[in-house]
Every structure is written in C-alpha cells, then in structure tokens.
Amino acid sequence: VINKTNVKDIDNTVQQILACAVANGIHKIGLIGTDDSEKSKKVLEMLQKALQNKKLEISSGLGIKNISIVLQNVGATGQVIMIERKNGSLYSDIEKEIAMCKKCNIDILGNILVDEI
C-alpha cells in the first residue's frame, strides 16, 4: 500500500520488483491499472523513474483503454504489476484487466494499492 505516510516505500517496492525479476529471469514488466486518477499516475511515475536503467524493459499505462497496448508491448515473455487505487478502481474493471492478462498468457506478479497520496 502506497500512501502519504509511506511514499518512501517506493524504494522498497522497486527492490522487491528487481529481486523478483532477477530470480525469475524476467526482462519485461508492464505496469498497468484500471484507475487513471492523478494519484495513480503519481505512483506510476515514481515507479517508472525508480526502475529506469535497471536492465528491465518497462511498459506502462493506466485506464482500461491503455492496458491492451501495454499487454501487446510486454508480449508473452513479460509479466505485469497491477496498480489499483483504494476506493477508485472498480471491481468490474479489475476483472476485465485480469481476463485480458489471462487471454494474453501474461502472468500478474502482484499489485500495488494506492491509498491517499
């Protein structure tokens, strides 16, 4: 959970992503989420900046319309991390997001819950 009191946990989150990627031979990661609010965008930007130059190909997009583009960029060799906002992401949209990943044979590594920032 990323919120006002633990925004610094982005570094910890990035370290966990990198450790998972190294341990599993992952070279492509998609950062996706159904909520395209400013709060989710801020967390996404922070993650992108922190993951720059880490030997990972990052593709990202928020909002249902952008998720399919990210999934195409990641391809079957990549995985995704879902970024969802507490009380902002709709369950029905998250279901669609998961179904799209399954249809593309893309694994979901985990999720990040955005609280108040």
C-alpha positions in Angstrom: 0.0 0.0 0.0 1.4 3.4 -1.0 0.0 6.4 0.9 1.1 9.7 2.4 2.9 8.1 5.3 4.9 5.5 3.3 5.6 7.1 -0.1 9.3 6.3 0.7 8.3 2.6 0.4 8.5 3.0 -3.4 12.2 2.2 -3.0 11.3 -1.0 -1.1 8.7 -1.9 -3.7 11.3 -1.3 -6.5 13.8 -3.6 -4.7 11.1 -6.3 -4.5 10.3 -5.9 -8.2 14.0 -6.2 -9.1 14.6 -9.2 -6.9 11.6 -11.0 -8.4 12.8 -10.1 -11.9 16.3 -11.4 -11.3 15.2 -14.6 -9.5 12.8 -15.4 -12.3 14.7 -14.2 -15.4 12.2 -11.5 -16.1 13.2 -8.8 -18.6 9.9 -7.2 -19.4 7.4 -5.8 -16.9 4.2 -3.9 -17.6 2.8 -1.5 -15.0 -0.9 -1.4 -15.5 -4.0 -0.3 -13.7 -7.7 0.5 -14.3 -7.7 3.8 -12.4 -6.1 6.7 -14.2 -6.5 9.3 -11.5 -3.8 11.7 -10.6 -2.9 9.7 -7.5 -2.4 6.5 -9.6 -0.4 8.5 -12.2 1.9 9.9 -9.5 2.7 6.4 -8.2 3.2 5.1 -11.7 5.6 8.0 -12.5 7.5 7.3 -9.3 7.9 3.6 -10.1 8.9 4.3 -13.7 11.6 6.8 -12.5 12.9 4.4 -9.9 13.0 1.5 -12.4 14.9 3.4 -15.1 18.2 1.9 -16.1 17.6 -1.3 -14.1 18.0 -3.7 -17.0 14.2 -4.1 -17.3 12.1 -3.1 -20.2 9.1 -1.2 -18.7 5.9 -0.6 -20.5 3.1 1.2 -18.6 -0.4 2.5 -19.0 -3.4 3.3 -16.8 -7.0 3.0 -17.8 -8.7 0.1 -19.5 -8.0 1.5 -23.0 -4.3 1.6 -22.4 -4.0 -1.8 -20.8 -4.3 -3.7 -24.1 -1.5 -1.5 -25.6 0.8 -2.4 -22.6 0.0 -6.1 -22.9 0.9 -6.0 -26.6 4.2 -4.3 -25.8 5.0 -6.7 -23.0 4.1 -9.8 -25.0 4.0 -13.4 -23.8 7.5 -13.1 -22.4 6.6 -10.4 -19.9 4.7 -10.0 -16.7 2.6 -7.2 -15.2 2.2 -5.5 -11.9 -1.3 -4.0 -11.3 -1.6 -0.6 -9.8 -5.0 0.0 -8.3 -6.5 2.8 -6.2 -8.3 2.2 -3.0 -12.0 3.3 -3.4 -11.1 4.3 -7.0 -10.6 1.2 -9.1 -13.8 -0.6 -10.0 -14.1 -4.3 -9.3 -15.6 -4.9 -12.8 -12.7 -3.2 -14.4 -10.2 -5.1 -12.4 -11.9 -8.4 -13.5 -11.5 -7.2 -17.2 -7.9 -6.4 -16.6 -7.2 -9.9 -15.1 -9.1 -11.5 -18.0 -7.1 -9.6 -20.6 -3.8 -10.8 -18.9 -5.1 -14.4 -18.9 -6.1 -14.1 -22.6 -2.6 -12.9 -23.5 -0.9 -15.5 -21.3 0.7 -12.8 -19.2 1.4 -13.5 -15.6 0.5 -11.0 -12.9 3.4 -10.6 -10.5 1.5 -8.7 -7.9 -0.3 -5.5 -7.2 0.2 -2.1 -5.6 -2.7 -0.5 -3.8 -2.7 3.3 -3.9 -4.3 4.9 -0.9 -4.2 8.7 -0.2 -1.2 10.5 -1.5 
